[in-house]
């Protein structure tokens, strides 16, 4: 039996918000669910999951569907996304690649 994953309230609400924005944008464009699913290369069942905000949908699929209907990801201005990505990569590059558990002496709390 497959174990069901529990998601935080914030994660669930964020997925539902993205899904609602996708559904709204699709309808405003007057695209059918079938048309958007075909454009995204997914099934209509997967599109329904995206629009319901099902957090089990892959991140790439959800982002691609949002992009196709014009829902902004992170910023309205798409150039800011690239700038933020470059800035974040730069910050990650100066940090250690590995994070190690600090050992401040013997652990005898058993």
Legacy VTK file of the C-alpha trace (Angstrom):
# vtk DataFile Version 3.0
C-alpha trace
ASCII
DATASET POLYDATA
POINTS 110 float
0.000 0.000 0.000
1.374 3.385 -0.999
1.896 5.749 1.900
0.216 9.117 1.563
2.482 12.152 1.931
1.308 14.961 4.187
1.987 18.549 3.120
2.073 21.682 5.240
-0.824 24.098 5.076
1.378 26.679 3.337
2.386 24.188 0.643
-1.208 23.101 0.101
-2.479 26.668 -0.143
0.324 27.704 -2.515
-0.473 24.764 -4.814
-4.178 25.631 -4.698
-3.457 29.284 -5.473
-1.314 28.368 -8.476
-3.996 25.949 -9.658
-6.750 28.543 -9.346
-4.636 31.086 -11.231
-4.028 28.541 -14.012
-7.747 27.723 -14.253
-8.669 31.424 -14.327
-6.059 32.269 -16.976
-7.096 29.295 -19.129
-10.737 30.359 -19.056
-9.872 34.004 -19.737
-7.970 32.847 -22.823
-11.023 30.751 -23.747
-8.926 27.602 -23.991
-10.525 24.264 -23.309
-8.913 21.879 -20.864
-8.170 19.580 -23.778
-6.409 22.366 -25.693
-4.194 23.357 -22.772
-3.394 19.736 -21.944
-2.323 19.154 -25.552
-0.162 22.288 -25.572
1.501 21.176 -22.333
1.919 17.572 -23.482
-0.033 16.171 -20.540
-3.333 14.382 -20.039
-6.517 16.186 -19.097
-6.486 14.283 -15.804
-3.074 15.788 -14.989
-4.332 19.247 -15.938
-7.281 18.777 -13.576
-4.796 17.948 -10.808
-2.836 21.127 -11.564
-5.987 23.247 -11.524
-7.160 21.650 -8.250
-3.779 22.383 -6.684
-2.806 18.770 -6.133
0.722 18.936 -4.660
1.658 15.550 -6.137
1.921 17.038 -9.636
5.545 17.522 -10.627
6.939 21.006 -10.272
7.956 21.121 -13.943
4.457 20.270 -15.146
2.808 22.841 -12.878
5.263 25.560 -13.910
4.962 24.735 -17.619
1.160 24.897 -17.534
1.319 28.198 -15.626
3.777 29.619 -18.144
1.633 28.558 -21.103
-1.389 30.480 -19.807
0.673 33.486 -18.697
0.637 33.046 -14.923
3.801 34.754 -13.661
6.266 32.650 -11.704
7.855 34.687 -8.902
7.709 38.040 -10.760
5.538 39.774 -13.344
8.701 40.887 -15.139
10.325 37.757 -16.570
13.756 39.393 -16.703
13.719 39.648 -12.894
13.472 35.873 -12.698
16.782 35.549 -14.570
18.408 38.210 -12.410
17.248 36.522 -9.205
18.468 33.161 -10.483
21.920 34.572 -11.257
22.104 36.335 -7.879
21.081 33.196 -5.994
23.529 31.015 -7.902
26.267 33.494 -7.022
25.407 33.313 -3.334
25.327 29.499 -3.402
28.716 29.427 -5.139
30.464 31.125 -2.208
29.048 28.744 0.393
30.617 25.394 1.248
29.368 22.567 -0.955
28.845 20.290 2.024
27.250 20.978 5.342
28.699 18.885 8.112
27.296 18.152 11.504
29.264 19.993 14.130
30.881 17.854 16.728
31.626 19.849 19.836
32.942 16.948 21.872
31.643 13.542 22.820
27.934 12.883 22.672
27.113 10.880 25.745
23.441 11.744 26.119
22.122 8.212 25.604
LINES 1 111
110 0 1 2 3 4 5 6 7 8 9 10 11 12 13 14 15 16 17 18 19 20 21 22 23 24 25 26 27 28 29 30 31 32 33 34 35 36 37 38 39 40 41 42 43 44 45 46 47 48 49 50 51 52 53 54 55 56 57 58 59 60 61 62 63 64 65 66 67 68 69 70 71 72 73 74 75 76 77 78 79 80 81 82 83 84 85 86 87 88 89 90 91 92 93 94 95 96 97 98 99 100 101 102 103 104 105 106 107 108 109
